[in-house]
Amino acid sequence: MLRMLEGEYDGSDPGRTVGVEISRLELEEREFSVFDYGGQKEFHTTHDRFFEGSASVFVIVVSLVDELGELRMVEEILEEIDYWDRFVNSCCEEGEILILFLFFYF
């Protein structure tokens, strides 16, 4: 996602984040800290350690297709969004959630 925002994404497989990757992003003369968390279930237990006391924008990235390129069921997508919404709200009192839908599997 960060490479997309910086205009550096070339359409190739972006790979998966393992653990957490922390970087800086500058947009319109403002600097942001970007925490890219691995979305795999084995990493979920570490995420809330970074949320406490933060007033942040959480970007939930959801793929609309599965690993075979087939469209996912609406119910499955809604369950994923609901899971992350509840997770973020249970860990962080302040913050906004932005959902980014992708038409490729990541």
GIVENMO-V96710 format. One record per helix or strand of 3 or more residues. SS is the DSSP state (H for helix, E for strand). FROM is the first residue (numbers start at 1). TO is the last residue. If there is no record, write none. Layout:
BEGIN
SS:FROM:TO
SS:FROM:TO
END
This chain:
BEGIN
H:2:5
E:20:27
E:30:37
H:41:51
E:55:63
H:74:91
E:94:102
END
